[in-house]
């Protein structure tokens, strides 16, 4: 049976009081469990000592009660010493204590000077890293609560070269890339804006959060916030197709026959939809009536054009007939109206005019 005995020396001066005070503070203010931090510190101390002294066997004693941190070098009792940093002869061990036998472990407490410098440096690094990890975890948790939500932020910096802007979300500073901004956006430091949280990254590398003003979810979520009937579940948003900064089509449906889904979303004198349009820099918003009948749904999706007839040509393909004076309106500028209608309904749309 292997026996481990510690060779006692005068107890060294110890940096434990400051260390344990820092660990207690981290637990209280950052929510990092003390046991987790002590395990990290123990591993860091061992690693630091092994690296500097080129020794393999050490033991750390962390005593929160006495506020002491002690380190011991361990040597195995052998007949012939080949590695003095890891082994001790039977004769040397016997001089310490007659109880030592071959295979036993003798521990030597580290000298104050060497141990104090190593422990302070390693513990400091672990605590700094622990604070970073805690702050990262807290930020991630806060953003996860806001995932796929619209939040209000303030511009703190504008990169004139890239067009990216740094914004304060109330949780942390984050970057809104130029590619995620609307073509009409032109923000300055101090401006307030709304952004959509598209992705939250738990990994330590890369951005913690991805924000967007071009994502279709932003329009949907903002409409939900503006229309109480949607929040109450009376009106459902059934689909959305968006070309950010230009035009969006939203299909809505009312569970209550007495509630006009389109009218509720537009609001009295257009107040609700106008607020959304203003936030999106003048982006046009078409709110249309959803229908389980494909021909009705497609006709609504092509509004404001008046549709004469919808014929189905294949499983997800439709031929649309309109009066000649409605053709350009149905197709839209550069084909946008037809393109958004196809995206919204899931049908390939071919529009033909007739006299």
C-alpha positions in Angstrom: 0.0 0.0 0.0 1.4 3.4 -1.0 1.7 5.9 1.8 1.7 9.7 1.3 3.4 11.7 4.0 4.0 15.4 4.0 7.3 16.8 5.2 6.4 19.7 7.3 8.1 23.0 7.1 7.5 26.5 8.5 4.1 27.5 7.1 4.7 29.9 4.2 3.3 33.3 3.8 0.1 32.9 1.8 -1.9 34.8 -0.8 -5.0 32.8 0.1 -7.0 35.6 1.7 -7.0 37.7 -1.4 -7.6 34.7 -3.6 -10.6 33.5 -1.7 -12.0 37.0 -1.4 -11.8 37.3 -5.2 -13.5 33.9 -5.6 -16.3 34.9 -3.2 -16.8 38.2 -5.0 -17.1 36.4 -8.4 -19.7 34.0 -7.0 -21.7 36.9 -5.5 -21.5 39.4 -8.4 -21.0 37.2 -11.5 -22.8 34.0 -10.4 -19.7 31.8 -11.0 -19.8 28.9 -8.5 -16.9 29.0 -6.0 -16.2 25.3 -6.5 -15.8 25.8 -10.3 -13.3 28.6 -9.8 -11.3 26.7 -7.2 -11.0 23.7 -9.6 -9.8 26.1 -12.3 -7.3 27.8 -10.0 -6.0 24.4 -8.8 -5.5 23.2 -12.4 -3.8 26.5 -13.3 -1.4 26.4 -10.3 -0.4 22.8 -11.1 0.1 23.6 -14.8 2.2 26.7 -14.0 4.4 24.9 -11.6 5.0 21.9 -13.9 5.8 24.2 -16.8 8.3 26.3 -14.9 10.0 23.7 -12.7 9.7 20.8 -15.2 8.1 18.6 -12.5 5.4 16.1 -13.1 3.9 15.4 -9.6 2.5 18.2 -7.5 -0.6 18.6 -5.3 -2.5 21.7 -4.4 -4.4 22.2 -1.1 -7.0 25.0 -1.3 -8.5 25.6 2.1 -11.4 28.1 2.0 -12.0 27.9 5.8 -8.4 28.9 6.7 -8.0 31.0 3.6 -4.8 29.0 2.7 -3.4 27.9 -0.6 -0.5 25.4 -0.3 1.4 23.5 -3.0 3.4 20.3 -2.5 5.9 18.6 -4.7 5.5 14.8 -4.7 8.4 12.4 -4.9 8.2 8.6 -5.1 10.4 6.5 -2.9 12.7 4.3 -5.1 15.9 2.3 -4.6 17.8 4.1 -7.3 17.0 7.8 -8.1 17.0 8.5 -11.8 14.9 11.7 -11.8 15.6 13.8 -8.6 12.6 16.0 -9.3 10.2 13.1 -9.1 12.0 10.5 -7.0 13.6 10.1 -3.6 15.9 7.3 -2.4 14.9 4.9 0.4 17.8 6.3 2.5 16.7 9.9 2.1 13.1 9.0 2.8 14.1 7.1 5.9 16.0 10.1 7.1 12.7 12.0 7.0 10.6 9.2 8.5 11.3 5.5 9.1 7.7 4.7 8.0 8.5 5.3 4.4 8.7 2.3 2.1 9.4 1.7 -1.6 6.6 3.2 -3.7 5.4 5.6 -1.0 5.0 9.3 -1.8 6.9 12.0 0.1 5.5 15.6 -0.2 7.6 18.7 0.1 5.9 22.0 0.6 6.9 24.7 -1.9 9.1 27.5 -0.7 7.3 30.7 -0.1 9.1 32.8 -2.7 8.7 30.5 -5.7 5.2 29.4 -4.8 3.9 32.8 -4.0 5.0 34.2 -7.4 3.6 31.3 -9.4 0.3 31.1 -7.5 -0.4 34.8 -7.7 0.2 34.9 -11.4 -1.7 31.7 -12.3 -4.7 32.6 -10.0 -4.9 36.1 -11.5 -5.0 34.7 -15.0 -7.8 32.2 -14.0 -9.8 34.9 -12.3 -9.6 37.2 -15.3 -10.6 34.4 -17.6 -13.4 33.4 -15.2 -14.7 37.0 -15.3 -14.6 36.9 -19.1 -16.4 33.6 -19.3 -19.1 34.8 -16.8 -19.7 38.0 -18.7 -19.9 36.1 -22.0 -22.4 33.6 -20.5 -24.5 36.4 -19.0 -24.6 38.2 -22.3 -25.5 35.0 -24.2 -28.3 34.3 -21.7 -29.7 37.8 -22.1 -29.7 37.6 -25.9 -31.2 34.1 -25.9 -34.2 35.6 -24.2 -34.4 38.1 -27.1 -33.8 35.6 -29.9 -36.1 36.3 -32.8 -37.4 39.5 -31.1 -37.1 43.1 -32.0 -35.1 45.3 -29.6 -34.3 49.0 -29.5 -30.7 50.0 -29.6 -28.6 53.2 -29.8 -25.8 53.9 -32.3 -22.5 54.4 -30.6 -20.1 54.3 -33.5 -20.3 54.5 -37.3 -17.6 53.0 -39.5 -17.4 55.3 -42.5 -15.3 52.9 -44.5 -17.4 49.7 -44.2 -20.8 51.2 -43.3 -21.0 48.9 -40.3 -22.3 50.5 -37.1 -21.7 49.7 -33.5 -24.9 49.8 -31.3 -25.7 49.5 -27.7 -28.5 47.0 -27.2 -28.8 47.4 -23.5 -27.1 44.0 -23.0 -23.8 44.8 -24.7 -22.3 46.6 -27.7 -22.8 44.7 -31.0 -22.1 45.3 -34.6 -24.9 45.8 -37.2 -23.3 45.0 -40.5 -23.9 47.1 -43.6 -25.3 44.0 -45.3 -28.0 43.8 -42.6 -29.1 47.4 -42.9 -31.7 48.8 -45.2 -30.6 50.7 -48.3 -32.4 53.7 -46.9 -30.7 53.5 -43.5 -28.4 56.4 -42.7 -27.6 56.4 -39.0 -25.5 58.7 -36.9 -24.1 58.4 -33.4 -26.9 58.8 -30.8 -29.7 57.6 -33.2 -32.2 55.1 -31.9 -33.2 52.2 -34.1 -34.9 48.8 -33.9 -33.1 45.6 -34.8 -34.0 41.9 -35.1 -32.0 39.3 -33.2 -31.5 36.6 -35.8 -28.8 34.4 -34.1 -27.1 33.9 -30.8 -23.7 32.3 -30.6 -22.7 30.4 -27.4 -19.1 29.9 -28.6 -16.4 32.2 -27.2 -15.1 33.1 -30.7 -17.0 35.2 -33.1 -19.8 37.7 -32.5 -22.2 36.8 -29.6 -25.2 38.0 -31.5 -26.2 38.5 -35.1 -28.5 41.5 -35.7 -30.5 42.5 -38.8 -32.9 45.0 -40.1 -33.4 43.1 -43.4 -34.7 39.8 -42.0 -38.4 39.1 -42.8 -38.8 38.2 -39.1 -38.3 41.8 -38.2 -41.4 43.0 -40.1 -43.5 40.1 -38.8 -42.4 40.7 -35.1 -43.0 44.4 -35.4 -46.5 43.9 -36.8 -47.3 41.6 -34.0 -46.2 44.2 -31.5 -48.3 46.9 -33.2 -51.5 44.8 -33.5 -53.1 43.6 -30.2 -55.3 41.2 -32.1 -52.2 39.3 -33.2 -50.8 39.2 -29.7 -54.2 37.9 -28.5 -54.1 35.1 -31.1 -57.3 36.4 -32.9 -55.3 37.2 -36.0 -52.6 34.9 -37.4 -49.7 35.9 -39.6 -49.7 33.1 -42.2 -46.8 34.2 -44.4 -44.4 36.9 -45.2 -42.2 37.7 -48.3 -39.8 40.6 -48.2 -37.3 42.5 -50.3 -35.8 44.6 -47.6 -35.9 48.4 -48.0 -38.3 48.1 -50.9 -41.5 46.1 -50.4 -43.0 43.4 -48.1 -46.1 41.3 -48.4 -47.8 39.8 -45.3 -50.6 37.4 -45.4 -53.0 37.4 -42.4 -56.0 35.4 -41.3 -58.7 36.1 -38.7 -60.0 33.3 -36.4 -63.0 35.5 -35.6 -65.3 36.2 -38.6 -66.3 39.5 -37.0 -62.7 40.7 -37.1 -61.2 42.0 -40.3 -57.7 40.8 -40.3 -56.4 43.2 -43.0 -58.2 46.2 -41.5 -56.9 45.4 -38.0 -53.3 45.3 -39.2 -53.6 48.5 -41.2 -55.3 50.3 -38.3 -57.6 53.3 -38.1 -56.6 55.7 -40.8 -53.5 53.5 -41.4 -51.9 54.4 -38.1 -50.5 50.9 -37.3 -49.1 50.1 -40.7 -47.7 53.7 -41.1 -45.7 53.3 -37.9 -44.2 50.1 -39.3 -43.5 51.8 -42.6 -41.8 54.8 -40.9 -39.5 52.5 -38.9 -38.5 50.7 -42.0 -37.6 53.9 -43.9 -40.6 54.0 -46.2 -40.6 50.3 -47.2 -44.0 49.5 -48.7 -46.0 47.0 -46.8 -48.9 45.1 -48.4 -51.2 43.3 -46.0 -53.3 40.7 -47.8 -56.0 38.2 -46.9 -54.8 34.6 -46.5 -57.1 31.9 -47.9 -57.0 28.1 -47.8 -58.1 28.3 -51.5 -55.0 28.7 -53.6 -56.8 30.7 -56.3 -58.1 33.2 -53.8 -54.7 33.4 -52.0 -52.8 34.0 -55.2 -55.2 36.7 -56.3 -54.9 38.5 -53.0 -51.1 38.2 -53.1 -51.0 40.0 -56.5 -52.8 43.0 -55.1 -53.2 45.9 -55.8 -53.8 44.4 -59.3 -57.3 43.1 -60.1 -57.1 39.4 -61.2 -59.6 38.0 -63.7 -58.7 34.3 -63.5 -56.3 31.9 -61.9 -55.6 28.6 -63.8 -53.4 25.9 -62.4 -50.8 24.4 -64.6 -49.1 21.7 -62.6 -48.9 21.0 -58.9 -47.3 24.4 -57.8 -47.7 26.4 -61.0 -50.4 29.0 -61.8 -51.3 31.0 -64.9 -52.8 34.3 -64.0 -55.0 36.2 -66.4 -55.5 39.9 -66.0 -56.9 42.7 -68.1 -54.3 44.4 -70.2 -54.5 47.6 -68.2 -53.7 45.6 -65.0 -50.7 43.7 -66.5 -47.9 46.1 -65.5 -49.5 46.5 -62.0 -49.7 42.7 -61.5 -46.1 42.2 -62.6 -44.8 45.2 -60.7 -41.7 47.3 -61.3 -38.9 45.0 -62.5 -41.2 42.0 -61.7 -41.3 42.7 -58.0 -45.0 42.3 -57.3 -45.2 38.9 -59.1 -41.9 37.8 -57.5 -43.1 38.6 -54.0 -46.5 37.0 -54.6 -44.8 33.8 -55.8 -42.5 33.7 -52.7 -45.5 34.3 -50.4 -47.8 31.7 -51.9 -45.2 29.1 -52.9 -46.5 29.0 -56.5 -44.7 29.6 -59.7 -46.7 32.5 -61.3 -47.1 33.3 -65.0 -49.1 36.4 -65.7 -50.8 37.0 -69.0 -52.8 40.0 -70.1 -55.9 39.8 -72.3 -57.9 42.4 -74.0 
